[in-house]
C-alpha cells in the first residue's frame, strides 16, 4: 500500500514566493470538464456509439417485402392483349416476404447489440484516455512551473554568492577562476530555465489541443497538487481493472459477439423461405388468386455453410486470445505504473524529510564559513549544486508519481485521490 504523504513536504514551500491569485490559477477539474465537453476525440467516439446503437433494430428486422406488378398477354406482345377473351391473359399484383429461419433474426440483432456495447466501451476508453492525457499534461506543466521557481530562487542565491566571490577576489582572498566558475554556473541555470520555458509552452499547447482551443492560448499556472496516497494495493487495482477497464470489457463483448456469430453460422444450414401471394385480373372471366412458398436450400453446404462455421469458430478463438492478451498487457502496465508511483512516493518522502533539509543546512553552513574563509569556493559550489539537484529531483518524482496515478486511473477506470 502506498504510504500517507509526509508533513515534511511542506519544507519545500518555506522559500516559495507569494502565490498567484486563486482565480488566475489553472484548475484540473475545470480542464477535465471542458475536455469531455469539447474534445473532438470524445465527440467522435460518442457519435460512433450513437450510430452503433441503431444497428440492432436494423439487423433484427425482416427483409424488405417485394411488390411485383405484371401482365400476361396472348396473341400480341402489347399490354393486356387478349385480356377477357383468352384464359391465359391477365394483369395482376403479387406481394412477397422473405422470412429467415426462426432464430436467425434474433441472433443478428444480438450480434449487433454486442457490437454496439463494444463501441460503447471504446467510447468510455476514449474518455478515460483524454482525461488521462489532460492530467498528465497538467502535472508536467506544474512541474515546469515548480522547477522554474526552484531555478529562479537558486539563481538569486547564486548571484549573491557571485557578488561575495567577486568581493573576496577584489581583496585577494579568492582566485579569478572562482569568479569564472560562478559565472558559468549562473549561465547554466539560465539555459535550464530556457529549457523549462519551452517545456511549459509545449504542455500548454498540448492542453489547448486536447480542449480544442487555439494552441497559442495562454494558460495560467496550475494549482499545486497535494499528493495523497490512494490507499490501494496492487491486487485491488487488478480486481478493479478486471471489473471496470474498458479495454477488457470491450474484448469481452467481442468474445460474446463471436459466440453468437458461431450460432448464427450453424443456423445457416437451415433454409430461409419466402411467402408470396397475388391476385390476377382476367377481364370478364373470374379473377385468379395465387399463393406459394419458396425455400432457399443450402445446396452447397459442404463448401459454403461448413466453411462459414469454421471461419466463425476461428474468429471466436481469435477473440478469446485477444482478450487474454489484453489482460496480460494491462496487468503488466498496471504493475509497472504502480511500482513507479510507489518508488516515486518513497523518494519524495526521503527528499522532503531528510535529504533536502540536510543539504540546505550544509549549504547555509558552507556559505557562512566561506565568507570568513573557513571553506574553499569548490565546497560551497558543490553544496549549492547538490541542493539544487535534490530540489529538482523532488519535483521530478512528484511529477512521476502523479503521472503514474493518471495512467492507473485510465487503465482501471477508477478514480484515485
C-alpha positions in Angstrom: 0.0 0.0 0.0 1.3 3.4 -0.9 2.2 5.4 2.3 0.5 8.5 3.6 2.1 11.8 2.4 4.7 13.1 4.9 4.3 16.5 6.5 7.9 17.2 5.7 6.9 18.0 2.1 5.9 21.5 3.4 9.6 22.2 3.9 9.8 23.0 0.2 7.3 25.8 0.4 9.1 27.8 3.0 11.1 29.8 0.5 8.4 29.9 -2.2 7.2 33.4 -3.3 3.7 34.5 -2.9 1.1 32.6 -4.9 -0.8 34.0 -7.8 -4.4 35.0 -7.0 -6.6 31.9 -6.9 -8.8 33.0 -9.7 -5.8 33.1 -12.0 -4.7 29.6 -11.3 -5.3 26.6 -13.6 -7.7 24.0 -12.1 -7.5 20.4 -13.2 -11.2 19.9 -12.6 -12.1 22.7 -15.0 -9.8 21.4 -17.7 -11.3 17.8 -17.4 -14.9 19.1 -17.7 -14.0 21.2 -20.7 -12.1 18.3 -22.4 -15.0 15.9 -22.0 -17.4 18.6 -23.4 -15.3 19.8 -26.3 -12.7 17.2 -27.3 -13.1 16.1 -30.9 -12.0 12.6 -30.0 -14.7 12.3 -27.3 -17.3 13.8 -29.6 -16.4 11.5 -32.5 -16.5 8.4 -30.2 -19.9 9.5 -28.9 -21.3 9.8 -32.4 -19.8 6.4 -33.3 -21.7 4.8 -30.3 -24.9 6.6 -31.3 -24.6 5.2 -34.8 -23.8 1.7 -33.5 -27.0 1.8 -31.3 -29.1 1.9 -34.5 -27.8 -1.3 -35.9 -29.6 -3.9 -33.7 -33.0 -2.8 -34.8 -32.0 -3.0 -38.4 -30.3 -6.4 -38.1 -33.3 -8.0 -36.3 -35.9 -6.7 -38.8 -37.4 -8.7 -41.6 -36.0 -8.2 -45.1 -38.0 -5.6 -47.1 -41.0 -7.1 -48.8 -41.2 -7.2 -52.6 -44.2 -6.0 -54.7 -44.5 -7.4 -58.2 -46.6 -5.9 -60.9 -47.1 -7.6 -64.3 -49.3 -8.8 -67.1 -49.5 -11.8 -69.4 -50.8 -11.1 -72.9 -52.0 -13.5 -75.6 -51.7 -13.2 -79.3 -49.7 -10.0 -79.2 -46.9 -8.6 -77.0 -48.8 -5.4 -76.4 -50.0 -4.9 -72.8 -53.3 -6.7 -71.9 -53.7 -8.3 -75.3 -56.4 -11.0 -75.1 -57.5 -9.9 -71.6 -61.0 -11.2 -71.0 -61.0 -13.4 -74.2 -58.1 -15.8 -73.6 -57.8 -17.6 -70.3 -54.0 -17.1 -70.2 -54.2 -13.3 -70.5 -54.2 -11.5 -67.2 -52.8 -8.5 -65.2 -52.0 -8.8 -61.6 -50.1 -7.9 -58.5 -48.1 -10.1 -56.1 -46.6 -9.5 -52.7 -43.6 -11.5 -51.4 -42.0 -11.6 -48.0 -38.8 -13.4 -47.2 -38.5 -15.0 -43.7 -35.2 -16.1 -42.3 -35.2 -19.4 -40.5 -36.6 -19.0 -36.9 -33.9 -17.7 -34.5 -31.7 -16.0 -37.2 -33.1 -12.5 -36.8 -32.7 -12.6 -33.1 -29.1 -13.8 -33.4 -28.3 -11.0 -35.9 -29.9 -8.4 -33.5 -27.9 -9.8 -30.6 -24.7 -9.7 -32.6 -25.3 -6.1 -33.5 -26.1 -5.3 -29.8 -22.8 -6.8 -28.7 -21.0 -4.7 -31.3 -22.8 -1.6 -30.0 -21.8 -2.5 -26.4 -18.2 -2.9 -27.6 -18.3 0.5 -29.3 -19.6 2.0 -26.0 -16.6 0.5 -24.2 -14.4 2.1 -26.8 -16.2 5.4 -26.2 -15.5 5.1 -22.5 -11.9 4.2 -23.2 -11.6 7.4 -25.3 -13.0 9.5 -22.5 -10.5 7.9 -20.0 -7.7 8.4 -22.4 -8.4 12.1 -22.9 -8.8 12.7 -19.2 -5.6 10.9 -18.5 -3.7 12.9 -21.1 -5.1 16.1 -19.7 -4.0 15.1 -16.2 -0.5 14.1 -17.4 -0.1 17.4 -19.4 -1.4 19.3 -16.3 1.1 17.7 -14.0 4.0 18.2 -16.4 3.0 21.8 -16.8 3.0 22.1 -13.0 6.5 20.6 -12.9 7.8 23.1 -15.4 6.4 26.0 -13.3 7.8 24.5 -10.0 11.2 23.6 -11.4 11.5 27.1 -12.9 10.6 28.6 -9.5 13.3 26.5 -7.9 15.9 27.6 -10.5 14.9 31.3 -10.2 15.2 31.1 -6.4 18.6 29.4 -6.6 19.7 31.8 -9.3 19.2 34.7 -6.9 21.2 32.8 -4.3 23.9 32.2 -6.8 24.1 35.8 -7.7 24.6 36.7 -4.1 27.3 34.1 -3.9 28.9 35.5 -7.1 29.0 39.0 -5.5 30.7 37.6 -2.4 33.3 35.8 -4.6 34.0 39.0 -6.6 34.4 40.9 -3.3 36.8 38.4 -2.0 38.7 38.3 -5.3 39.0 42.1 -5.2 40.8 41.9 -1.9 42.9 38.9 -2.9 41.1 36.3 -0.9 39.7 34.4 -3.9 41.0 33.3 -7.2 39.8 34.6 -10.5 38.8 31.1 -11.7 36.3 31.0 -8.8 34.6 34.1 -10.3 34.5 32.4 -13.7 33.1 29.2 -12.3 30.3 31.0 -10.5 29.5 32.9 -13.7 29.5 29.7 -15.7 27.1 28.1 -13.2 24.8 31.1 -13.5 24.8 30.7 -17.3 23.9 27.0 -16.9 20.9 28.0 -14.8 19.8 30.4 -17.5 19.9 27.6 -20.1 17.9 25.3 -17.8 15.3 28.0 -17.4 15.1 28.4 -21.1 14.5 24.7 -21.5 11.8 24.8 -18.9 10.1 27.7 -20.7 10.0 25.6 -23.8 8.5 22.7 -21.9 5.9 24.9 -20.3 4.8 26.2 -23.7 4.7 22.7 -25.2 2.5 21.4 -22.4 0.2 24.5 -22.7 -0.1 23.7 -26.4 -0.9 20.0 -25.6 -3.6 21.0 -23.2 -5.1 23.5 -25.6 -5.1 20.8 -28.3 -7.0 18.4 -26.0 -9.5 21.1 -25.2 -10.0 22.1 -28.8 -8.6 25.6 -28.1 -6.2 27.6 -30.2 -2.8 26.2 -29.4 -1.4 29.6 -28.7 -3.9 30.3 -25.9 -2.2 31.3 -22.7 -2.8 29.3 -19.6 -2.2 30.2 -16.0 0.0 28.4 -13.5 -1.6 25.1 -12.4 -2.8 24.8 -8.8 -0.2 22.8 -6.9 -1.1 19.2 -6.5 -1.4 17.8 -3.0 -0.3 14.2 -3.4 -2.3 11.8 -1.3 -2.0 8.1 -1.0 -4.7 6.2 -2.9 -4.7 3.5 -0.1 -4.9 0.8 -2.7 -2.9 -2.3 -3.2 -1.8 -3.8 -6.4 -4.3 -6.7 -6.1 -7.1 -4.1 -5.6 -6.0 -2.4 -8.9 -6.0 -5.8 -10.7 -9.5 -6.5 -9.4 -10.8 -3.1 -10.4 -9.3 -3.4 -13.9 -10.9 -6.8 -14.4 -14.3 -5.3 -13.5 -14.1 -1.8 -15.0 -11.3 -1.5 -17.6 -13.0 -0.6 -20.9 -10.3 -2.3 -22.9 -11.1 -5.6 -21.2 -14.9 -5.1 -21.3 -14.7 -4.3 -25.0 -12.8 -7.6 -25.7 -15.3 -9.5 -23.6 -18.2 -8.1 -25.7 -16.3 -9.1 -28.8 -16.0 -12.6 -27.5 -19.7 -12.7 -26.8 -20.3 -11.4 -30.3 -18.1 -14.1 -31.8 -20.0 -16.8 -29.8 -23.3 -15.6 -31.3 -21.8 -15.5 -34.7 -20.9 -19.2 -34.5 -24.5 -20.0 -33.5 -25.8 -18.0 -36.5 -23.4 -19.7 -38.9 -24.7 -23.1 -37.7 -28.3 -21.9 -38.4 -27.3 -21.2 -42.0 -27.6 -24.9 -42.6 -31.4 -24.4 -42.3 -33.3 -22.9 -45.2 -34.8 -19.4 -45.3 -38.2 -19.2 -47.0 -40.3 -16.7 -48.9 -44.1 -16.4 -48.8 -45.8 -15.0 -51.9 -49.5 -14.1 -52.6 -51.1 -12.4 -55.6 -54.3 -11.7 -57.5 -54.6 -11.6 -61.3 -57.4 -9.8 -63.1 -58.7 -11.7 -66.2 -61.2 -9.3 -67.6 -64.7 -10.7 -68.0 -63.5 -14.0 -66.6 -63.2 -14.7 -62.8 -60.0 -13.4 -61.2 -57.2 -15.8 -60.4 -55.6 -16.0 -56.9 -52.1 -17.4 -56.3 -50.1 -18.3 -53.1 -46.8 -20.1 -52.8 -43.8 -20.7 -50.6 -40.2 -20.7 -51.8 -37.3 -22.3 -49.9 -33.7 -21.3 -50.2 -31.9 -24.6 -49.9 -28.3 -24.8 -48.6 -27.4 -27.0 -51.6 -23.6 -26.3 -51.3 -23.3 -26.6 -47.6 -20.0 -28.6 -47.8 -18.4 -25.6 -49.4 -20.3 -22.6 -48.1 -22.0 -23.2 -44.8 -19.3 -25.6 -43.4 -16.6 -23.0 -44.3 -18.7 -20.3 -42.7 -18.9 -22.2 -39.4 -15.2 -22.9 -39.5 -14.5 -19.2 -40.1 -16.6 -18.1 -37.2 -15.1 -20.7 -34.9 -11.6 -19.4 -35.7 -12.8 -15.8 -35.2 -14.1 -16.9 -31.8 -10.7 -18.3 -30.9 -9.1 -15.1 -32.1 -11.4 -13.0 -29.9 -10.6 -15.1 -26.8 -6.9 -14.8 -27.4 -7.2 -11.1 -27.8 -9.0 -10.9 -24.5 -6.2 -12.9 -22.9 -3.5 -10.8 -24.5 -5.3 -7.5 -23.4 -5.5 -8.8 -19.9 -1.8 -9.7 -19.8 -0.7 -6.4 -21.2 -3.0 -4.5 -18.9 -1.6 -6.4 -15.9 2.0 -5.5 -16.8 1.2 -1.9 -17.4 -0.7 -1.6 -14.1 2.2 -3.2 -12.1 4.7 -1.0 -13.9 3.0 2.2 -13.1 2.1 1.1 -9.6 5.8 0.4 -8.9 6.7 3.8 -10.4 4.2 5.5 -8.2 5.3 3.6 -5.1 9.0 4.3 -5.8 8.5 8.0 -6.6 6.5 8.4 -3.4 9.2 6.9 -1.3 11.8 9.1 -2.9 9.6 12.2 -2.4 9.4 11.3 1.3 13.2 10.9 1.5 13.9 14.1 -0.3 11.4 16.2 1.7 12.0 14.8 5.2 15.8 14.1 5.1 17.8 14.8 2.1 16.7 18.4 1.2 16.8 19.7 4.9 20.2 18.3 5.4 21.7 19.6 2.2 20.1 23.0 2.9 21.8 23.1 6.3 25.1 22.1 4.7 24.8 24.9 2.1 24.0 27.5 4.7 26.8 26.4 6.8 29.3 26.4 4.0 28.2 29.9 2.8 28.7 31.3 6.3 32.1 29.6 6.5 33.1 30.8 3.0 32.6 34.5 3.9 35.0 34.1 6.8 37.5 31.9 4.8 36.6 28.7 6.6 36.0 26.7 3.5 37.0 27.0 -0.2 35.0 28.0 -3.2 34.6 24.5 -4.6 33.0 23.2 -1.4 30.3 25.9 -1.5 29.7 25.4 -5.2 29.4 21.6 -4.7 26.9 22.1 -1.9 24.9 24.5 -4.0 24.7 22.2 -7.0 23.7 19.3 -4.7 21.0 21.3 -3.1 19.6 22.4 -6.5 19.7 18.9 -7.9 17.8 17.4 -5.0 15.1 20.1 -5.1 14.6 19.4 -8.8 14.7 15.7 -8.2 11.8 16.1 -5.7 9.7 17.8 -8.2 10.6 15.3 -10.9 9.5 12.4 -8.6 6.3 14.3 -7.7 5.6 14.6 -11.5 6.3 10.9 -12.0 4.0 10.0 -9.1 1.1 12.0 -10.3 1.5 10.9 -13.9 1.6 7.2 -12.9 -1.6 7.7 -10.9 -3.2 9.3 -14.0 -2.2 6.3 -16.1 -3.5 3.9 -13.4 -6.9 5.6 -13.5 -7.1 5.3 -17.2 -6.3 1.6 -17.1 -8.5 0.6 -14.2 -11.4 3.0 -14.9 -11.3 4.0 -11.2 -10.6 7.5 -9.8 -7.7 7.6 -7.3 -7.2 10.5 -4.9 
